[in-house]
Amino acid sequence: MGKEQLYKRVHCCAEELLAEKGYIIPVELLVRMDRLKAKRVEDWRFRRIPYLERVTGGSLGKMNTILQALREFARASGLKPSRTVYMSWGKGPKVRLRFSKSGTAYMEELYSTHFIQPKD
């Protein structure tokens, strides 16, 4: 899938999520796009997987393109960004979950920023 097709797919799925829920969560967008399985998200939330990118479908470059396309869609749609902290589920101490292989602050922010439709 080329970059232009990927952008169109992101916009289509983002519009669907926005219409259904009034907000867009990057992880849910990846599930909607079939780049991530809901079961794998659950495994990650319970710390069975060290970082989410490990189980995504497609290269890390494509994941970056998807997240950038989402950010552009959100900006163009007037959505409000809301940074969210993801903590582990289950027994034991709660730890902050990691999204990316690199663990850089920039990539973690891309994955953990939700976009909310402002109230009129």
C-alpha positions in Angstrom: 0.0 0.0 0.0 1.5 3.3 -1.1 1.6 6.4 1.1 -1.4 8.1 -0.6 -3.5 5.0 -0.2 -2.4 4.7 3.5 -3.4 8.3 4.1 -6.9 7.7 2.5 -7.3 4.5 4.7 -6.4 6.5 7.8 -8.8 9.3 7.0 -11.6 6.8 6.2 -11.1 4.8 9.5 -10.6 8.0 11.5 -13.9 9.4 10.2 -15.7 6.2 11.2 -14.3 6.3 14.7 -15.1 9.9 15.1 -18.7 9.4 14.0 -19.1 6.4 16.3 -17.4 7.7 19.4 -16.6 11.4 19.1 -12.9 10.8 19.6 -10.0 8.9 18.0 -7.5 6.7 19.8 -4.5 5.7 17.8 -4.5 2.1 19.1 -8.2 1.8 18.1 -7.4 3.2 14.7 -4.7 0.6 14.2 -7.2 -2.2 15.2 -9.8 -0.7 12.8 -7.2 -0.7 10.0 -6.3 -4.3 10.7 -2.8 -3.4 11.6 -3.2 -4.6 15.1 -5.4 -7.4 16.7 -7.5 -6.6 19.8 -6.1 -9.7 21.5 -2.5 -8.4 21.1 -3.6 -5.1 22.6 -4.9 -7.0 25.6 -1.6 -9.0 25.8 0.3 -5.7 25.8 -1.9 -4.2 28.5 -1.2 -7.2 30.7 2.6 -6.8 30.0 2.9 -10.0 28.0 4.4 -8.0 25.2 7.2 -5.5 25.9 6.1 -2.8 23.4 3.1 -2.5 21.1 5.0 -2.0 17.8 6.3 -5.5 18.2 2.9 -6.9 17.2 1.7 -4.4 14.7 1.2 -5.3 11.0 3.6 -3.5 8.7 6.9 -1.8 9.0 7.8 0.8 11.6 7.9 3.3 8.8 4.3 2.6 7.9 3.3 2.9 11.6 4.9 6.3 11.6 3.1 7.3 8.4 -0.2 6.2 9.9 0.3 8.2 13.1 1.4 11.3 11.1 -1.7 11.0 8.8 -3.9 10.7 11.9 -2.3 13.8 13.4 -2.9 15.8 10.1 -6.5 14.5 10.0 -7.1 15.6 13.6 -5.6 19.1 13.0 -7.6 19.6 9.8 -10.8 18.4 11.6 -10.3 20.8 14.5 -9.9 17.9 17.0 -8.4 18.6 20.5 -5.3 16.5 21.3 -5.3 14.9 24.7 -2.2 13.1 25.9 -3.1 9.9 27.8 -0.9 7.8 30.1 -1.2 4.0 29.5 -0.6 1.9 32.6 -0.5 -1.9 32.8 -3.5 -4.0 33.8 -3.5 -7.0 36.1 -1.9 -8.0 39.3 1.3 -6.5 40.7 2.6 -2.9 40.4 1.2 -0.8 37.6 3.9 0.3 35.2 3.8 2.7 32.3 3.4 0.9 29.0 5.7 1.4 26.1 4.3 1.7 22.6 7.4 1.9 20.4 10.5 -0.1 19.8 12.7 3.0 20.2 10.9 4.3 23.3 11.6 7.9 22.2 9.4 10.6 23.8 8.2 11.7 20.3 7.0 8.3 19.2 5.4 7.6 22.6 3.5 10.9 22.3 2.2 10.0 18.8 0.8 6.7 20.1 -0.6 8.0 23.3 -2.4 11.2 22.1 -6.1 10.8 21.7 -8.0 13.3 19.6 -11.4 14.6 20.9 -14.2 16.4 19.1 -14.6 19.7 20.9 -18.0 20.4 22.4 -19.9 23.2 20.6 
